[in-house]
Amino acid sequence: MRAETDEGDTEGIREELQALRVLLARLNLAPTDLTTTDPPTPTFEQYVPLVAASVSVGTRRTYGRYWRQLVEHWPQRRLTEPTSTEIRLLAEHVQARALTRRNSRGGRSAAEHFIAALRRLYEQAEADGLLSGTANPASRVPKPTRLPSTRRALSNRHLTEINHIAATTGNDPALDSLLLRFHTETACRRAGALTLRPRDLDPELCVVQLTEKGGTRRTQPISPSLMDHLRAHIHHRHNTAPDATVFRYRDGRPITRRRYDHLWNRIGDHLPWVAAQQVSIHWIRHTTLTWVERHFGYAVTRAYAGHLPRGHEPTATTTYIRAEIEEAATALSALTGEPHPLALEGQSPPAQPRSQIQYPLKPSHIQSEEILNADDMRESGISEFDDVDITSTARDGSTRHLQGYTAIPYDIPRGCAAGYMPEMNVLCALGDHSSQSDQPLMKHVTITVERSASSG
């Protein structure tokens, strides 16, 4: 009886073990998984905030919205649970719900960024030892194929039209035209302007430090006149703190990406071709770099664009074709027609090359400048960027007045001053003519310049 009882117990144990094996197989588990002491894989709701806090500001801005969508859809699911098929279906959902923008292409960019955001999340999970590379479902989901870009270089006529609308319409044409000029000269991306700070400006060498995507920083030359315009903008918009952003509204608020949307929507309302072709600020970058490439070649264009060398260069020869900042300054000098302190002498093309791009109009607040000799300013108690009042005296003794102009020191002979037309035309008396040409006097007007009471 004892042997029969033992044999019956053994048979029951076999049946139980077989049932356990079937259950483990259905759960996709191995017996060793039951003995592990590792904590469970975190949920998306637990892990996404940790990753978001550990990345750079730029990465968080790019991927943040897509990580939030992950938490919204799969808050309690663990990182190891979603399959590649589920990720692909969620990417299609994100694409279908993408915001329609002026340069939208059916949400393909949203789907691409969503998959990239998920890959970045799982890469961090692998680095943290939460899963292996073979268990990464996002790596097996392909990104949507990018459509060919419709972007191209703008013609001189089109650039002129764009700058004219920016400088003559809207609630802050001075800001918009200055933005366009900055992008035209530097060919920078949007982030380069949004992150520019007063301490990034070097007035002596006429260069700025640009911070662009990925937190990369590069030195870019700008023209002396643009440097003056930027410094005047900083003064007028009361953003002189070294770490404050440069481009601001009249009330001192820093601009955001929305300003670009507002600008191009407004230009598109006036110029139908801008709206139809979905022109954006990146078209300005494309236009400038195309001009630089046509006149100065690939190496200078690459430096001008801020394209960093990559680890998979096509040949070792590319090591020897990197251009220096002096060559970029030479290209800028040819583009703007202004001398630059870093430009190489004797290596610029003619000042007005046949296909030179049209330079943007001067911002309206910069046209309200009075250019003076620095020594004359000191003797008169006038500081840089002070508001000044100007009075002209005609030959018959009559006077004419302009108020609230900005004093700009410049390398100009003592006793002389200069300003922009047509704003200064009011200082010219109709009855005063040149005895030689019989034209109104424009270059020999007697004036006095005094510090405005508004300057304090």
PLY file of the C-alpha trace (Angstrom):
ply
format ascii 1.0
element vertex 456
property float x
property float y
property float z
element edge 455
property int vertex1
property int vertex2
end_header
0.00 0.00 0.00
2.82 2.36 0.80
4.39 1.88 -2.65
1.05 2.45 -4.35
0.54 5.70 -2.41
4.00 7.03 -3.34
3.44 6.19 -6.99
0.12 8.05 -6.99
1.69 11.14 -5.43
4.45 11.15 -8.04
1.95 11.04 -10.85
0.06 14.01 -9.36
3.26 16.05 -9.09
4.06 15.36 -12.73
0.63 16.63 -13.77
1.01 19.78 -11.68
4.48 20.47 -13.12
3.15 20.06 -16.65
0.33 22.51 -15.90
2.86 25.01 -14.54
5.00 24.68 -17.67
1.97 25.41 -19.87
1.09 28.45 -17.75
4.66 29.83 -17.90
4.73 29.36 -21.66
1.50 31.30 -22.02
2.94 34.10 -19.86
6.17 34.12 -21.91
8.17 33.40 -18.76
11.02 31.03 -17.95
11.34 29.24 -14.58
14.36 31.40 -13.78
12.18 34.52 -14.11
10.32 33.39 -10.97
13.48 33.52 -8.86
14.72 37.00 -9.90
14.83 39.73 -7.27
15.01 42.65 -9.77
12.33 45.34 -9.30
9.59 45.53 -11.94
10.15 47.71 -15.01
8.70 51.21 -14.40
5.57 52.45 -16.09
5.59 55.28 -18.63
3.98 57.54 -16.02
6.90 56.83 -13.66
9.78 56.86 -16.13
9.01 59.69 -18.59
9.45 62.50 -15.99
12.84 61.07 -15.01
14.08 61.08 -18.59
12.62 64.54 -19.32
14.48 65.97 -16.33
17.81 64.44 -17.43
17.98 65.74 -21.04
18.92 69.15 -22.41
16.42 71.97 -22.79
16.49 71.59 -26.57
15.80 67.85 -26.44
12.99 68.38 -23.94
11.45 71.05 -26.17
11.62 68.75 -29.20
10.37 65.55 -27.60
8.39 66.79 -24.60
4.98 66.89 -26.26
5.38 63.35 -27.57
6.46 62.01 -24.18
3.37 63.62 -22.68
1.24 61.83 -25.27
2.84 58.53 -24.23
1.87 59.16 -20.61
-1.62 60.15 -21.73
-2.16 56.91 -23.70
-0.16 54.39 -21.64
0.16 55.77 -18.10
0.17 52.43 -16.25
1.78 50.27 -18.91
5.35 49.18 -18.27
8.13 49.93 -20.76
8.40 46.27 -21.73
4.72 45.83 -22.54
4.02 47.73 -25.85
4.74 45.84 -29.05
6.16 47.29 -32.26
2.70 47.06 -33.83
1.15 49.07 -31.00
3.84 51.74 -31.34
3.27 51.98 -35.07
-0.50 52.36 -34.54
0.05 55.06 -31.92
2.42 56.90 -34.32
-0.33 56.86 -36.95
-2.73 58.26 -34.35
-0.27 61.08 -33.55
0.10 61.82 -37.27
-3.67 62.03 -37.72
-4.01 64.42 -34.78
-1.06 66.65 -35.73
-1.68 70.38 -35.80
-2.12 71.82 -39.27
0.52 74.52 -39.76
1.38 76.65 -42.76
4.26 74.31 -43.68
2.49 71.10 -42.59
2.97 67.97 -44.69
0.17 65.75 -43.50
1.57 65.15 -40.01
4.55 63.12 -41.25
6.94 65.21 -39.19
4.84 64.60 -36.06
4.98 60.83 -36.60
8.73 60.99 -37.23
9.33 63.02 -34.07
7.09 60.70 -32.03
9.10 57.63 -33.01
12.36 59.51 -32.40
11.07 60.53 -28.94
10.20 56.94 -28.13
13.61 55.73 -29.30
15.28 58.32 -27.09
13.24 57.11 -24.12
14.15 53.47 -24.71
17.83 54.33 -25.27
17.84 55.82 -21.77
16.07 52.73 -20.43
18.81 50.54 -21.95
21.48 52.76 -20.41
19.74 52.44 -17.04
19.74 48.65 -17.36
15.95 48.40 -17.43
15.88 46.37 -20.65
18.17 44.97 -23.32
18.54 46.14 -26.88
16.67 43.11 -28.18
13.72 44.03 -25.96
13.49 47.57 -27.40
10.27 47.66 -29.48
10.84 51.22 -30.76
14.00 50.20 -32.62
11.92 47.96 -34.88
9.49 50.70 -35.96
10.66 52.62 -39.07
10.22 56.37 -39.33
8.00 57.73 -42.14
9.93 58.44 -45.32
10.65 62.15 -45.65
9.19 63.88 -48.68
11.59 65.91 -50.87
11.97 69.49 -49.61
10.21 72.22 -51.56
12.52 74.88 -50.15
14.60 76.93 -52.59
16.58 80.17 -52.76
14.45 83.29 -53.14
14.97 85.75 -55.97
15.96 89.37 -55.41
12.43 90.51 -56.25
10.85 88.11 -53.79
13.26 89.11 -51.02
12.46 92.75 -51.64
8.73 92.07 -51.42
9.10 90.12 -48.17
11.20 92.81 -46.51
8.89 95.57 -47.68
5.84 93.91 -46.10
7.75 93.18 -42.88
8.92 96.81 -42.58
5.59 98.49 -43.44
2.88 96.34 -41.80
2.10 94.71 -38.48
2.27 95.85 -34.87
6.09 95.95 -34.65
7.72 96.39 -38.08
10.99 97.50 -36.49
11.33 94.15 -34.74
10.30 92.11 -37.77
12.62 93.83 -40.23
15.52 93.56 -37.77
14.81 89.83 -37.40
14.84 89.36 -41.17
18.09 91.25 -41.51
19.69 89.20 -38.74
18.69 85.93 -40.41
19.80 87.20 -43.82
23.29 88.07 -42.60
23.90 85.11 -40.31
21.85 82.41 -42.11
21.10 81.15 -38.60
18.25 78.91 -37.59
15.35 80.23 -35.56
16.93 79.13 -32.28
20.01 81.24 -33.03
17.95 84.43 -32.82
15.72 83.34 -29.94
18.67 82.51 -27.68
20.87 85.51 -28.59
21.89 87.52 -25.52
23.66 90.89 -25.12
26.81 89.15 -23.87
26.94 87.18 -27.14
27.69 90.40 -29.06
31.30 91.47 -29.72
31.14 95.03 -31.15
34.91 95.24 -31.64
35.22 92.22 -33.95
31.61 92.44 -35.20
30.79 88.81 -34.37
28.03 87.11 -32.40
27.93 83.80 -30.55
25.03 81.71 -31.84
23.46 78.86 -29.86
21.50 76.54 -32.13
20.05 73.03 -32.16
21.61 70.54 -29.84
23.11 73.37 -27.79
25.92 73.85 -30.33
27.64 77.23 -30.25
29.45 78.95 -33.08
30.91 82.36 -33.84
29.31 84.20 -36.74
30.41 87.53 -38.26
27.85 90.29 -38.79
28.17 93.69 -40.45
29.11 96.77 -38.36
25.76 98.39 -39.14
23.80 95.34 -37.96
25.85 95.35 -34.76
24.83 98.99 -34.22
21.20 98.11 -34.93
21.23 95.23 -32.42
22.77 97.37 -29.71
20.23 100.12 -30.34
17.43 97.54 -30.15
18.80 96.30 -26.82
18.85 99.86 -25.51
15.38 100.79 -26.70
13.76 97.55 -25.50
15.41 97.80 -22.04
17.00 94.34 -22.14
20.57 95.25 -21.19
21.07 92.42 -18.66
23.90 90.20 -20.01
21.79 87.03 -19.99
18.54 88.58 -21.22
17.49 87.67 -24.73
18.09 90.35 -27.36
14.94 90.27 -29.49
12.01 91.69 -27.52
8.69 93.43 -27.93
8.27 97.11 -27.08
7.05 96.25 -23.58
10.24 94.27 -22.90
8.80 90.76 -23.25
11.10 88.33 -25.11
9.81 87.03 -28.40
9.06 83.33 -28.89
8.56 81.09 -31.92
5.06 82.50 -32.19
6.53 85.76 -33.50
7.80 83.91 -36.55
4.38 82.34 -37.11
2.75 85.77 -36.83
5.32 87.31 -39.19
4.96 84.75 -41.97
1.19 84.57 -41.68
1.06 88.34 -42.10
3.44 88.32 -45.05
1.40 85.50 -46.58
-1.77 87.59 -46.25
-0.14 90.32 -48.36
1.84 88.07 -50.70
-0.21 85.04 -51.85
2.87 83.29 -53.25
4.40 83.22 -49.75
1.37 81.40 -48.37
1.08 79.09 -51.37
4.74 77.99 -51.20
4.79 77.86 -47.38
7.79 80.19 -47.14
9.37 80.31 -43.69
12.46 81.80 -42.05
14.45 78.74 -43.16
14.00 79.94 -46.75
16.06 83.02 -45.80
18.82 80.73 -44.52
18.59 78.70 -47.72
18.83 81.86 -49.85
21.90 83.26 -48.09
23.75 79.94 -48.12
22.99 79.43 -51.80
24.49 82.84 -52.56
27.59 82.08 -50.46
28.06 78.71 -52.18
27.80 80.23 -55.66
30.44 82.87 -54.93
32.72 81.29 -52.30
32.35 77.53 -52.65
31.44 74.57 -50.49
33.95 74.99 -47.65
32.99 78.58 -46.84
29.29 77.73 -47.12
29.70 74.89 -44.67
31.39 77.19 -42.16
28.83 79.94 -42.77
25.99 77.47 -42.14
27.51 76.15 -38.92
27.52 72.55 -40.16
29.68 70.55 -37.78
32.00 67.77 -39.00
30.58 64.30 -38.51
32.27 61.03 -37.66
31.49 59.52 -41.06
33.10 62.07 -43.38
33.14 60.84 -46.98
36.91 61.17 -47.35
39.90 62.37 -45.36
40.19 65.29 -47.78
37.37 67.11 -46.00
39.80 67.75 -43.14
41.65 70.18 -45.39
38.70 72.13 -46.77
37.39 73.60 -43.53
37.05 77.37 -43.84
38.01 79.80 -41.09
35.92 82.65 -39.70
37.96 85.16 -41.74
36.69 83.54 -44.93
33.11 83.67 -43.67
33.63 87.37 -42.84
34.90 87.95 -46.37
31.75 86.40 -47.79
29.63 88.53 -45.46
31.47 91.68 -46.54
30.71 90.89 -50.18
27.09 90.13 -49.34
26.44 93.36 -47.45
28.82 95.69 -49.27
30.29 96.74 -45.89
33.88 96.31 -44.72
34.40 93.84 -41.88
37.34 93.81 -39.42
37.96 90.08 -39.98
37.57 90.03 -43.77
40.59 89.03 -45.87
41.88 91.85 -47.99
41.81 91.46 -51.75
39.76 88.25 -51.73
36.23 89.60 -52.03
34.33 89.53 -55.31
33.06 92.85 -56.68
30.96 94.80 -54.17
27.85 94.26 -56.26
28.04 90.73 -57.75
25.49 90.11 -60.47
23.43 87.70 -58.37
23.84 89.41 -55.00
20.77 88.95 -52.84
18.71 92.00 -52.02
19.66 93.34 -48.61
16.75 93.85 -46.21
15.31 97.29 -45.57
16.58 99.12 -42.53
14.36 98.74 -39.46
12.15 101.78 -38.99
13.51 102.61 -35.53
17.06 102.53 -36.89
16.14 105.09 -39.52
15.58 107.47 -36.56
19.32 107.70 -35.92
21.65 110.67 -35.88
25.25 109.66 -36.59
27.72 111.89 -34.75
31.42 112.21 -34.01
32.24 110.61 -30.64
34.33 113.60 -29.43
31.54 116.02 -30.36
29.13 113.88 -28.36
31.32 113.92 -25.26
31.74 117.70 -25.39
27.97 118.12 -25.71
27.20 115.73 -22.84
25.54 113.22 -25.18
25.99 109.49 -24.51
25.58 106.60 -26.93
21.89 105.89 -27.66
20.70 109.09 -25.96
17.64 110.72 -27.47
18.57 113.99 -29.17
16.70 116.90 -30.74
17.93 118.36 -34.02
17.38 121.91 -35.24
18.38 123.16 -38.71
18.84 126.81 -39.64
18.13 127.91 -43.22
19.84 130.77 -45.05
16.88 133.02 -44.34
17.18 132.31 -40.59
14.13 130.04 -40.34
14.46 126.87 -38.25
13.13 123.34 -38.54
13.09 120.66 -35.86
13.24 116.89 -35.33
12.87 115.33 -31.89
13.60 111.99 -30.27
16.35 110.72 -32.57
18.99 108.25 -31.32
22.62 109.40 -31.05
25.07 106.92 -32.60
28.87 107.53 -32.33
30.69 106.85 -35.58
34.01 107.46 -37.28
32.95 110.73 -38.89
34.85 114.07 -39.02
34.30 116.46 -36.13
31.59 119.02 -36.70
29.73 116.70 -39.06
26.58 114.61 -38.66
24.61 112.25 -40.86
21.14 110.71 -40.97
18.76 108.76 -43.18
16.52 110.01 -45.94
13.64 110.72 -46.19
13.30 111.16 -42.42
15.82 114.02 -42.41
14.27 115.83 -45.39
12.22 117.99 -43.02
15.45 119.74 -42.01
16.06 120.95 -45.57
14.61 124.37 -46.47
12.83 124.44 -49.82
14.38 127.79 -50.67
18.00 126.70 -50.15
19.52 125.45 -53.41
22.98 124.66 -54.66
24.41 127.43 -56.84
25.95 124.81 -59.15
23.22 122.20 -59.63
20.19 124.24 -58.58
19.12 121.26 -56.44
17.90 121.53 -52.81
20.76 121.49 -50.31
20.98 118.01 -48.77
24.65 117.64 -47.83
25.34 121.08 -46.38
22.65 121.81 -43.83
23.57 123.72 -40.69
22.22 122.01 -37.57
22.51 121.96 -33.81
22.11 118.74 -31.82
21.02 118.74 -28.18
20.25 116.01 -25.68
16.50 115.54 -25.39
14.78 116.18 -22.08
13.39 112.65 -22.34
16.92 111.28 -21.88
16.85 112.36 -18.23
0 1
1 2
2 3
3 4
4 5
5 6
6 7
7 8
8 9
9 10
10 11
11 12
12 13
13 14
14 15
15 16
16 17
17 18
18 19
19 20
20 21
21 22
22 23
23 24
24 25
25 26
26 27
27 28
28 29
29 30
30 31
31 32
32 33
33 34
34 35
35 36
36 37
37 38
38 39
39 40
40 41
41 42
42 43
43 44
44 45
45 46
46 47
47 48
48 49
49 50
50 51
51 52
52 53
53 54
54 55
55 56
56 57
57 58
58 59
59 60
60 61
61 62
62 63
63 64
64 65
65 66
66 67
67 68
68 69
69 70
70 71
71 72
72 73
73 74
74 75
75 76
76 77
77 78
78 79
79 80
80 81
81 82
82 83
83 84
84 85
85 86
86 87
87 88
88 89
89 90
90 91
91 92
92 93
93 94
94 95
95 96
96 97
97 98
98 99
99 100
100 101
101 102
102 103
103 104
104 105
105 106
106 107
107 108
108 109
109 110
110 111
111 112
112 113
113 114
114 115
115 116
116 117
117 118
118 119
119 120
120 121
121 122
122 123
123 124
124 125
125 126
126 127
127 128
128 129
129 130
130 131
131 132
132 133
133 134
134 135
135 136
136 137
137 138
138 139
139 140
140 141
141 142
142 143
143 144
144 145
145 146
146 147
147 148
148 149
149 150
150 151
151 152
152 153
153 154
154 155
155 156
156 157
157 158
158 159
159 160
160 161
161 162
162 163
163 164
164 165
165 166
166 167
167 168
168 169
169 170
170 171
171 172
172 173
173 174
174 175
175 176
176 177
177 178
178 179
179 180
180 181
181 182
182 183
183 184
184 185
185 186
186 187
187 188
188 189
189 190
190 191
191 192
192 193
193 194
194 195
195 196
196 197
197 198
198 199
199 200
200 201
201 202
202 203
203 204
204 205
205 206
206 207
207 208
208 209
209 210
210 211
211 212
212 213
213 214
214 215
215 216
216 217
217 218
218 219
219 220
220 221
221 222
222 223
223 224
224 225
225 226
226 227
227 228
228 229
229 230
230 231
231 232
232 233
233 234
234 235
235 236
236 237
237 238
238 239
239 240
240 241
241 242
242 243
243 244
244 245
245 246
246 247
247 248
248 249
249 250
250 251
251 252
252 253
253 254
254 255
255 256
256 257
257 258
258 259
259 260
260 261
261 262
262 263
263 264
264 265
265 266
266 267
267 268
268 269
269 270
270 271
271 272
272 273
273 274
274 275
275 276
276 277
277 278
278 279
279 280
280 281
281 282
282 283
283 284
284 285
285 286
286 287
287 288
288 289
289 290
290 291
291 292
292 293
293 294
294 295
295 296
296 297
297 298
298 299
299 300
300 301
301 302
302 303
303 304
304 305
305 306
306 307
307 308
308 309
309 310
310 311
311 312
312 313
313 314
314 315
315 316
316 317
317 318
318 319
319 320
320 321
321 322
322 323
323 324
324 325
325 326
326 327
327 328
328 329
329 330
330 331
331 332
332 333
333 334
334 335
335 336
336 337
337 338
338 339
339 340
340 341
341 342
342 343
343 344
344 345
345 346
346 347
347 348
348 349
349 350
350 351
351 352
352 353
353 354
354 355
355 356
356 357
357 358
358 359
359 360
360 361
361 362
362 363
363 364
364 365
365 366
366 367
367 368
368 369
369 370
370 371
371 372
372 373
373 374
374 375
375 376
376 377
377 378
378 379
379 380
380 381
381 382
382 383
383 384
384 385
385 386
386 387
387 388
388 389
389 390
390 391
391 392
392 393
393 394
394 395
395 396
396 397
397 398
398 399
399 400
400 401
401 402
402 403
403 404
404 405
405 406
406 407
407 408
408 409
409 410
410 411
411 412
412 413
413 414
414 415
415 416
416 417
417 418
418 419
419 420
420 421
421 422
422 423
423 424
424 425
425 426
426 427
427 428
428 429
429 430
430 431
431 432
432 433
433 434
434 435
435 436
436 437
437 438
438 439
439 440
440 441
441 442
442 443
443 444
444 445
445 446
446 447
447 448
448 449
449 450
450 451
451 452
452 453
453 454
454 455
